[in-house]
Each structure stands twice: as C-alpha cells, then as structure tokens.
Amino acid sequence: MTSFAENSVGEDEKSGSGILAVEGQLDTRHGPILYLEDVSVSFDGFKALNNLSLYIDAGELRCLIGPNGAGKTTLMDVITGKTRPDTGSVFFGQTIDLLKMDEPAIAQAGICRKFQKPSVFDALTVFENLELALKADKRTWPTLFNRLNGEQRDRINQIIETIGLGTHHQLRAGILSHGQKQWLEIGMLLMQEPKVMLVDEPIAGMTHQEIERTAELLLSLQGQRSIVVVEHDMEFVRSIASKVTVLHEGSVLTEGTMDEVQNDPRVIQVYLGG
C-alpha cells in the first residue's frame, strides 16, 4: 500500500447554498474556527452537557476523551445540528451561528462528521465511492450522469493517494479491510472540502498496522482543516494529539498535553482508573 501523502485538496469557500452570504463570511483570522460557550443539553432531566465551553483553532487536531456518558456524542450532535442545546452558543468562525442552521446547511457550510462504523457503498469501487461523494454536492439528479472533467478526476486521484488506497482504486469497497473502509470514508469526507472534520473512534476494530497508518493519515491532514477526534485508545491519542480535552459529566474537566492530562489527579480519579 502506498504511504499517506500530504493532502492537496483546495480550500475554496463553500457559498453555493447562500448560507455564508446570509450568516456572514467564515473568518478564521482571529480566534477559533469553532467554539461552544456555556452549552447545556438535558434529556429527561439528565444533563448530557452541562455549561460546556470548548474552543477549536483553525487547523488544529484535537482529541476528546472521557468515560461513557461524559457527553462526547452529544457534543458532536450539537455541532452538527442533530441536537439543539437548551442554552448556550455555538459558532463556526466568528459570524456563523450554527444554532440557526439545520444539519444539511451545517454540512454544506464545511463541517462534516465520520461515525465509528464506516458507511461506504460496498458494490462500488474506491474511485466510484469518491466520485459519488464529489457529485453529492451538486444536489441535482442530472449531474449524476455527467462525465468527470480532468480537474475532478485529478482531485479524486489526489484523495486516493492521500488515504493510501492508490493500488486499490478499482477494487470494490466491499472487499476492502475494515481499516481501508475507514480510510475510504475519510476520503469521501475530504471530497467535500470540509473546514472541520469530526471523527468518532476511527481505530475501533483495526489491526496494529492499520492504527499506525490511520495516525499518519490524520496527522497529514492537520493544518489544512480542523480535526476533532473522539477516541478511547490512549496510546493512539498520544500519537496524534498535541492537545487533549477531557470531558466528565457533560463539562470540560481539563485540557492539555497527553502527559499533563494523564498526570492530572482528577483525570486519574474519574477516567484513567488509577
């Protein structure tokens, strides 16, 4: 398999839906690209998020850890518009209020999410999966029958190399390994040129070699887009994150380097079990 390369996908602004024109242009020159302030979410009296504040910088690769029930999934749901908070603010850049947008609009604005279980089209080849992801932005059925132009084909080939599937581009996705399917789905997200990628437990079920290559892939993408990774494997988190956020009972317990987090007595007590 080819090694992961630096991704060279363009960073053009997405404004085709009119979302950014209405909400304001995405401005990341000052402050974080994504921030949540005093966000609370309750389900039947249980506070899944409790006055949570979180700030993600442009180009940052951040890892979120925490015990089950800490609020990690609910946090992802709030950012992507799946769950509306009871209170708080959620902004993309400094001017785009995500709480005024629905899930498709948030995705179109440049925030995408990868769930733990890969969701690819098994009957299609690697190339065809990426082609479908490219054409999904067009939103009109006639475009499904258009032929790829040279620029689009080059872009797909760039992504194939980025995700390390250069020698597998004509294989059907159904025969790929679990790890290769995960990389393909990351590639499908990259085809949409996201500004922020939310990645949920990307190494679950992977071999040791696949885990190493996944770390290499995610590290190759930082700086070009913001990546938020939810993961339980501490060794993997250490290998990719310069900053780790620990959630507990719906709030941020602490943030810092992996060494700082692991040596924090509060973290040892509530999460690391020691």
Secondary structure, 3 states (H helix, E strand, C coil): CCCCCCCCCCCCCCCCCCHHHHHCCCCCCCCCCEEEEEEEEEECCEEEEEEEEEEECCCCEEEEECCCCCCHHHHHHHHHCCCCCCEEEEEECCCEEHHHCCHHHHHHHCEEEECCCCCCCCCCEHHHHHHHHHHHHHCCHHHHHCCCCHHHHHHHHHHHHHCCCHHHCCCEHHHCCHHHHHHHHHHHHHCCCCCEEEEECCCCCCCHHHHHHHHHHHHHHECCEEEEEECCCHHHHHHHCCEEEEEECCEEEEEECHHHHHCCHHHHHHHHCC
